[in-house]
Amino acid sequence: MIKEYDLKGALTTLQQGGILLYPTDTIWSIGCDATNAHAIEKVRRLKQHTSTGGGEILVDSIEMLRQYVTHLHPKIETLLLYHVRPLTIVFERARNLPAEVIAPDGSVAIRLVQDAFCSSLICELGKPLLATFASMSEGTFPVNFGAISSEVIEGVDFVVKHRQSEKKISEPSVVVRLSKRDELIFLRE
């Protein structure tokens, strides 16, 4: 059950350009309003990243997704509607997003969330969220809240309490890209 104070606190933080630590439909993430370049820079500083791109953009609907990609292939749309596990799609071109979330090659990774908390938060904000692993080391991800370092917890503006007590091991999403020949390439299964 989603607690109102979690949703309100997270929403206020996002609206004020802050960053949060929150559970997604996959793993715990550090995130912010994905359209706020200043907030994205705060996430980068916390994680000590210097390059652009990185992280995923979370949307709550196919309609929202269409606002941020130049083309949504019918094969991808069908996959998003019927895929059971959380699925991140790497799109070749992004639009209406700050350069800070777009990879050097112009691509962007976007996931249609399945988690009720994330979906509610995105819907209330009316904008997508940035999600990046809640860890300081590249390639490692926290399997539950207990695996998150105090450095991350102390470095964000708001920590969501929702699902902190869960002990189940979480996994990152499946990641796919559509090839030039319209074939699905699985980058992470």
N, C-alpha and C positions, 0 to 999 in steps of 0.2 A: 504494500500500500504506500502510495506517495504521500509524504507529509507536506502540508501546505507551506510550512516554514522553509523547507528545503527548496521548493519551487520558487517561492517569493524571494528568498535570499539569493539564490543563483541568478534569477532574472534581474534583480536589482544590480548585482555585481556586473553582469554582462552589459546592462544598459549604461552603467557608469564607466565602461571601458576596462573593467577588471578581468582577472583570470581566475579560473576555478579548477578544482580537482573534483571529478565526477565519474560515476560509473556509466558505462555505455552498454550497448548490447553485446559487447565483446569484453574489453578489459577496462580498467580504470585509466582515465585520461586527464591530461592537463588541457584546458581549452579556453576558448573565448569566442566572441562574436567574430565569425570568419570574414566579415566585411569591414572590420575595424583594424586598420593598419597599425595603429598605436598599440592596441591590445595584442596583436600578433607579435609585435616587437617585444612586448613584455614576456610573452611565452618563450620567444627565442633567447632572450637574456637569461631567463631562469634555466633553460636547458643548455645554455652556452652554445647555441647554434649561430653560425654566421651566414650560412647560405640561404637562398630562397627555396621555397617548396618545403616538402616534408609535412608529415601529418596528413590527416584526411579531413574532408569537409563532410559534415553530417547534415542531411536534409530529412524532412519529415514526410515528403510526398514526391511523386513523380512530377507534379506540377511545379514544385519548388526546384527540383532538379533541372527541369527545362530552362529555368531562368539563368543557370550558371554554366551550361554547356552549349556549344554551337550546334551539335547534332546528337540526337538520341536515336540510335539505330533500333528498329523494331525488335531485333534479336536481343538486344540488351534490355529493352523494356520488358519483354516477356520473361527473360531470366530474372529480373528484379521482382517481378510479380509472383514468381513461383519458386524461387530458391528458398530453401528452408533455413540454412545457416546465414548469418550476417555476411553480406557480400559487398566488397568495395570494387568499384569499376574505375580504371584509369582511363580517363578521356583524353584524347589528343589535344583538344583546345578548350580553354575555359573562357568565360565572359562574365562581366559584372562582379568580378572578384579582384581584390588588390593583388598587385604583383608579388607581395610577400608570401602568398599561399600557392603560387603557380611555380611549377618546377622550371628549371632553365630551358627545357625543351618545349615549354608551353603547355605541358600536360597538367592535369589535376586529378587527384584521387577523391572520389565521392562515394559515400555510402548512404543508402536509404535505411534509416534506423528502424529497428524492430522493438526497441525498448520503450516502454510506456513513459518513463521519466524523461528520457531524451526527447521523445516525440512531443510531449507536453511542453517542455522547455523551448524547443525550437518553434513550436506553434505560437506560444505566448510571445516570444521574442520577434517572430515574423522574419527571421533571418537564419541562415545556416550557422552551425557551430564548427569551430576548428577542434580537432581531437588529435592529440599526439600522446604517445605512451607516457605514463606517469612514472618515468624513471630518468635518471641523469645519464645513463649509458645507452648508446645506440645499440639496437639489436636485442635489448632485454626489455621485458615487459612484466608489469606486476600482475600476478595471477589472481590476486585478491587484495583487499585494502591493507591487510597486514603486511604485504610485501612492499609497500610504498615507503621510501626513505623519509626521515624527518625533514631532510633538506627540501624535498618536494612539498611536503605538507606545510612547512613554514614559509615557503616561497610563493604560495598562491594567496589570492585575496579572499577566497571562500572555499570551504571544504564541505561538500555535500555529505550528509549523514546517511542518506538512502543507500541501503545494501552494504553498509560498512561491516556488519556482523556476518555476512555470508562467507563461508569457508570454501565453497566450491572453486575449483580451478578453472579459470577463464582462459580462452584462447583468442588470438587475433582473428580478424575476418579472413575469408577467402578473398583473394585479389585476382581480378581478371582484366584483360585488355583485349580489344577487338583488333585483329590484324588488318592489314591493307586489303586482304582477300575475304574479309568478313568472317574470319574464323576466330573462335574464342581461344585465347592463350591464357593459361592459368599461371600466374606469377607466384601465388602462394595458395596452397590447399590446406 
